[in-house]
């Protein structure tokens, strides 16, 4: 890795600046990000369609009255919400690993990316999927750990600390690393989480409405049908999820710069690597 030759300028950034930079990064790496997002999302898209198929069939039934439609939308939204909470960190993991290589390495090695994903899978399942599956149905309890530890995915995938501390490695375990990274900025992280909670659903609704309207223009049919719910809604959700995965990665870099002076660390590590190679030569 050429640690001092990153693809983006390493400096502190505000939340809006991070969102703007995320758009630029997506534009620069559009094709690989789209393919990796599709690969990560595909099994969960099918899973969501399967678990919500009964609710969708009732939603598009013209004989269902208004009161039932409201309750069906609530049930459909709640089930989809719980499923997405469990799926999001797993589905966006390939994007996070790609960004770690694309922005800090001269060339992305997809074989290595796959191996890193497999090595990180146990911690992803144990620390992300399992707690979310257990806590998500309880609407109040899911909020705290996921808002206070928004960069858990990045710690697991990019830093790869052991889940239990090993004396020989000298590395902190994942839990210690999470606490050290998030604790100094808990107030700002909460504010960013609240902003994301408002902006995310708004973007999903806007994109879903645009796709549905475009479908109506092309087919001359704007009535609610299966495609509007199973295809366009999920497409909007996963596109927004991919965008925020990129933004979250950039925010993780920003947090490390604020807490650890990472710019200086990267340059010192790069210089140490160069000196070592010169001595070896």
C-alpha positions as a Python dict, from the first residue, in 0.01 Angstrom:
ca = {
    (1, 'X'): (0, 0, 0),
    (2, 'X'): (125, 347, -85),
    (3, 'X'): (5, 500, 238),
    (4, 'X'): (106, 856, 155),
    (5, 'X'): (-47, 847, -194),
    (6, 'X'): (-415, 829, -115),
    (7, 'X'): (-681, 901, -376),
    (8, 'X'): (-838, 1170, -155),
    (9, 'X'): (-692, 1451, 51),
    (10, 'X'): (-659, 1342, 413),
    (11, 'X'): (-799, 1623, 629),
    (12, 'X'): (-1082, 1691, 869),
    (13, 'X'): (-1423, 1733, 703),
    (14, 'X'): (-1771, 1835, 807),
    (15, 'X'): (-2076, 1612, 758),
    (16, 'X'): (-2203, 1791, 447),
    (17, 'X'): (-1852, 1791, 301),
    (18, 'X'): (-1835, 1415, 359),
    (19, 'X'): (-2164, 1363, 174),
    (20, 'X'): (-2036, 1573, -116),
    (21, 'X'): (-1711, 1375, -124),
    (22, 'X'): (-1911, 1050, -121),
    (23, 'X'): (-2084, 1156, -443),
    (24, 'X'): (-1745, 1228, -602),
    (25, 'X'): (-1603, 892, -492),
    (26, 'X'): (-1909, 708, -627),
    (27, 'X'): (-1877, 888, -960),
    (28, 'X'): (-1507, 798, -979),
    (29, 'X'): (-1561, 429, -891),
    (30, 'X'): (-1916, 385, -1022),
    (31, 'X'): (-1883, 52, -1206),
    (32, 'X'): (-1700, -153, -939),
    (33, 'X'): (-1913, -4, -662),
    (34, 'X'): (-2232, -86, -854),
    (35, 'X'): (-2119, -444, -920),
    (36, 'X'): (-2007, -505, -561),
    (37, 'X'): (-2328, -352, -428),
    (38, 'X'): (-2532, -578, -656),
    (39, 'X'): (-2332, -883, -543),
    (40, 'X'): (-2379, -799, -176),
    (41, 'X'): (-2744, -703, -207),
    (42, 'X'): (-2876, -981, -436),
    (43, 'X'): (-2934, -1255, -174),
    (44, 'X'): (-3093, -1011, 70),
    (45, 'X'): (-3317, -862, -200),
    (46, 'X'): (-3450, -1211, -269),
    (47, 'X'): (-3488, -1277, 105),
    (48, 'X'): (-3685, -955, 157),
    (49, 'X'): (-3912, -1032, -137),
    (50, 'X'): (-3978, -1379, 2),
    (51, 'X'): (-4063, -1268, 356),
    (52, 'X'): (-4284, -979, 243),
    (53, 'X'): (-4456, -1151, -51),
    (54, 'X'): (-4785, -1207, 134),
    (55, 'X'): (-4806, -844, 249),
    (56, 'X'): (-4724, -719, -103),
    (57, 'X'): (-4995, -939, -256),
    (58, 'X'): (-5251, -790, -17),
    (59, 'X'): (-5126, -435, -74),
    (60, 'X'): (-5186, -448, -448),
    (61, 'X'): (-5524, -623, -412),
    (62, 'X'): (-5785, -369, -536),
    (63, 'X'): (-6053, -521, -310),
    (64, 'X'): (-5868, -435, 13),
    (65, 'X'): (-6022, -130, 184),
    (66, 'X'): (-5831, 178, 301),
    (67, 'X'): (-5809, 81, 670),
    (68, 'X'): (-5657, -256, 581),
    (69, 'X'): (-5411, -91, 341),
    (70, 'X'): (-5280, 133, 619),
    (71, 'X'): (-5227, -162, 854),
    (72, 'X'): (-5068, -365, 574),
    (73, 'X'): (-4825, -83, 494),
    (74, 'X'): (-4733, -65, 861),
    (75, 'X'): (-4676, -442, 881),
    (76, 'X'): (-4480, -445, 555),
    (77, 'X'): (-4267, -150, 661),
    (78, 'X'): (-4190, -298, 1003),
    (79, 'X'): (-4088, -639, 864),
    (80, 'X'): (-3874, -478, 594),
    (81, 'X'): (-3719, -242, 850),
    (82, 'X'): (-3617, -530, 1080),
    (83, 'X'): (-3476, -730, 787),
    (84, 'X'): (-3276, -432, 662),
    (85, 'X'): (-3126, -365, 1006),
    (86, 'X'): (-2980, -715, 1005),
    (87, 'X'): (-2879, -714, 639),
    (88, 'X'): (-2724, -370, 586),
    (89, 'X'): (-2379, -432, 742),
    (90, 'X'): (-2346, -764, 558),
    (91, 'X'): (-2469, -636, 221),
    (92, 'X'): (-2241, -329, 223),
    (93, 'X'): (-1929, -512, 348),
    (94, 'X'): (-1786, -564, -6),
    (95, 'X'): (-1818, -189, -74),
    (96, 'X'): (-1629, -102, 245),
    (97, 'X'): (-1347, -346, 165),
    (98, 'X'): (-1324, -215, -192),
    (99, 'X'): (-1294, 144, -73),
    (100, 'X'): (-1020, 43, 170),
    (101, 'X'): (-816, -86, -123),
    (102, 'X'): (-922, 162, -391),
    (103, 'X'): (-831, 472, -190),
    (104, 'X'): (-511, 343, -28),
    (105, 'X'): (-360, 92, -271),
    (106, 'X'): (-226, 131, -625),
    (107, 'X'): (-449, -153, -750),
    (108, 'X'): (-756, -332, -619),
    (109, 'X'): (-705, -708, -582),
    (110, 'X'): (-1046, -873, -583),
    (111, 'X'): (-912, -1210, -470),
    (112, 'X'): (-766, -1047, -162),
    (113, 'X'): (-1094, -860, -111),
    (114, 'X'): (-1282, -1190, -109),
    (115, 'X'): (-1037, -1347, 137),
    (116, 'X'): (-1064, -1047, 371),
    (117, 'X'): (-1443, -1072, 358),
    (118, 'X'): (-1429, -1440, 453),
    (119, 'X'): (-1187, -1371, 739),
    (120, 'X'): (-1413, -1093, 870),
    (121, 'X'): (-1735, -1294, 833),
    (122, 'X'): (-1732, -1450, 1185),
    (123, 'X'): (-1707, -1111, 1357),
    (124, 'X'): (-1963, -958, 1119),
    (125, 'X'): (-2211, -1231, 1205),
    (126, 'X'): (-2136, -1232, 1578),
    (127, 'X'): (-2114, -856, 1639),
    (128, 'X'): (-2345, -718, 1370),
    (129, 'X'): (-2602, -966, 1240),
    (130, 'X'): (-2674, -1159, 1560),
    (131, 'X'): (-2724, -860, 1796),
    (132, 'X'): (-2936, -683, 1536),
    (133, 'X'): (-3152, -992, 1482),
    (134, 'X'): (-3207, -1021, 1858),
    (135, 'X'): (-3260, -651, 1931),
    (136, 'X'): (-3421, -513, 1617),
    (137, 'X'): (-3778, -632, 1692),
    (138, 'X'): (-3763, -429, 2013),
    (139, 'X'): (-3784, -89, 1851),
    (140, 'X'): (-3634, 107, 2143),
    (141, 'X'): (-3336, -118, 2221),
    (142, 'X'): (-3194, -139, 1869),
    (143, 'X'): (-3127, 235, 1854),
    (144, 'X'): (-2850, 282, 2111),
    (145, 'X'): (-2572, 39, 2008),
    (146, 'X'): (-2607, 109, 1636),
    (147, 'X'): (-2607, 487, 1674),
    (148, 'X'): (-2322, 492, 1926),
    (149, 'X'): (-2107, 249, 1720),
    (150, 'X'): (-2171, 353, 1359),
    (151, 'X'): (-1822, 250, 1240),
    (152, 'X'): (-1828, -104, 1375),
    (153, 'X'): (-1823, -241, 1019),
    (154, 'X'): (-1510, -42, 933),
    (155, 'X'): (-1332, -159, 1249),
    (156, 'X'): (-1416, -523, 1176),
    (157, 'X'): (-1340, -514, 803),
    (158, 'X'): (-1044, -276, 780),
    (159, 'X'): (-863, -297, 1112),
    (160, 'X'): (-935, -667, 1178),
    (161, 'X'): (-862, -667, 1548),
    (162, 'X'): (-902, -1000, 1728),
    (163, 'X'): (-1234, -1042, 1902),
    (164, 'X'): (-1044, -1150, 2215),
    (165, 'X'): (-716, -987, 2307),
    (166, 'X'): (-405, -1192, 2236),
    (167, 'X'): (-90, -1116, 2433),
    (168, 'X'): (143, -1200, 2143),
    (169, 'X'): (-25, -975, 1887),
    (170, 'X'): (-30, -665, 2106),
    (171, 'X'): (-347, -548, 1929),
    (172, 'X'): (-652, -434, 2125),
    (173, 'X'): (-957, -651, 2086),
    (174, 'X'): (-1250, -535, 1877),
    (175, 'X'): (-1452, -417, 2177),
    (176, 'X'): (-1165, -202, 2311),
    (177, 'X'): (-1105, -58, 1967),
    (178, 'X'): (-1473, 30, 1921),
    (179, 'X'): (-1482, 210, 2255),
    (180, 'X'): (-1157, 399, 2188),
    (181, 'X'): (-1274, 512, 1845),
    (182, 'X'): (-1628, 620, 1931),
    (183, 'X'): (-1618, 749, 2289),
    (184, 'X'): (-1441, 1086, 2233),
    (185, 'X'): (-1697, 1195, 1972),
    (186, 'X'): (-2022, 1042, 2097),
    (187, 'X'): (-2213, 1372, 2084),
    (188, 'X'): (-2117, 1447, 1725),
    (189, 'X'): (-2185, 1087, 1622),
    (190, 'X'): (-2535, 1112, 1769),
    (191, 'X'): (-2600, 1434, 1576),
    (192, 'X'): (-2479, 1274, 1252),
    (193, 'X'): (-2694, 968, 1316),
    (194, 'X'): (-3001, 1186, 1364),
    (195, 'X'): (-2924, 1377, 1044),
    (196, 'X'): (-2881, 1048, 857),
    (197, 'X'): (-3207, 916, 1003),
    (198, 'X'): (-3387, 1216, 850),
    (199, 'X'): (-3195, 1235, 523),
    (200, 'X'): (-3191, 861, 446),
    (201, 'X'): (-3566, 795, 436),
    (202, 'X'): (-3616, 1122, 248),
    (203, 'X'): (-3372, 1012, -22),
    (204, 'X'): (-3539, 670, -41),
    (205, 'X'): (-3884, 825, -90),
    (206, 'X'): (-3754, 1073, -348),
    (207, 'X'): (-3575, 804, -549),
    (208, 'X'): (-3865, 562, -520),
    (209, 'X'): (-4108, 829, -639),
    (210, 'X'): (-3881, 916, -932),
    (211, 'X'): (-3850, 552, -1040),
    (212, 'X'): (-4224, 497, -1004),
    (213, 'X'): (-4301, 814, -1201),
    (214, 'X'): (-4057, 712, -1477),
    (215, 'X'): (-4223, 371, -1488),
    (216, 'X'): (-4560, 544, -1522),
    (217, 'X'): (-4437, 759, -1811),
    (218, 'X'): (-4303, 456, -1997),
    (219, 'X'): (-4596, 222, -1932),
    (220, 'X'): (-4878, 477, -1891),
    (221, 'X'): (-4972, 310, -1564),
    (222, 'X'): (-4919, 478, -1226),
    (223, 'X'): (-5131, 246, -1014),
    (224, 'X'): (-4965, 64, -724),
    (225, 'X'): (-4846, -277, -844),
    (226, 'X'): (-4599, -546, -745),
    (227, 'X'): (-4311, -384, -932),
    (228, 'X'): (-4354, -55, -746),
    (229, 'X'): (-4310, -231, -411),
    (230, 'X'): (-4083, -528, -475),
    (231, 'X'): (-3851, -371, -736),
    (232, 'X'): (-3852, 8, -726),
    (233, 'X'): (-3879, 47, -349),
    (234, 'X'): (-3600, -200, -278),
    (235, 'X'): (-3388, -52, -558),
    (236, 'X'): (-3424, 290, -397),
    (237, 'X'): (-3342, 153, -52),
    (238, 'X'): (-3027, -29, -163),
    (239, 'X'): (-2901, 263, -374),
    (240, 'X'): (-2931, 493, -73),
    (241, 'X'): (-2772, 227, 149),
    (242, 'X'): (-2473, 205, -87),
    (243, 'X'): (-2438, 584, -86),
    (244, 'X'): (-2435, 597, 292),
    (245, 'X'): (-2189, 305, 305),
    (246, 'X'): (-1945, 522, 108),
    (247, 'X'): (-2024, 825, 325),
    (248, 'X'): (-1978, 616, 640),
    (249, 'X'): (-1635, 498, 521),
    (250, 'X'): (-1527, 857, 459),
    (251, 'X'): (-1668, 963, 797),
    (252, 'X'): (-1466, 681, 956),
    (253, 'X'): (-1150, 824, 798),
    (254, 'X'): (-1247, 1168, 924),
    (255, 'X'): (-1297, 1035, 1277),
    (256, 'X'): (-956, 867, 1277),
    (257, 'X'): (-793, 1189, 1160),
    (258, 'X'): (-964, 1385, 1438),
    (259, 'X'): (-882, 1136, 1713),
    (260, 'X'): (-549, 993, 1607),
    (261, 'X'): (-380, 1242, 1375),
    (262, 'X'): (-397, 978, 1106),
    (263, 'X'): (-246, 1196, 833),
    (264, 'X'): (85, 1211, 1020),
    (265, 'X'): (66, 840, 1101),
    (266, 'X'): (17, 746, 735),
    (267, 'X'): (310, 957, 620),
    (268, 'X'): (539, 820, 893),
    (269, 'X'): (445, 461, 811),
    (270, 'X'): (503, 523, 440),
    (271, 'X'): (845, 673, 513),
    (272, 'X'): (934, 378, 736),
    (273, 'X'): (844, 136, 456),
    (274, 'X'): (1062, 331, 210),
    (275, 'X'): (1359, 336, 450),
    (276, 'X'): (1324, -36, 516),
    (277, 'X'): (1324, -113, 145),
    (278, 'X'): (1632, 107, 92),
    (279, 'X'): (1824, -70, 371),
    (280, 'X'): (1726, -410, 233),
    (281, 'X'): (1851, -308, -112),
}
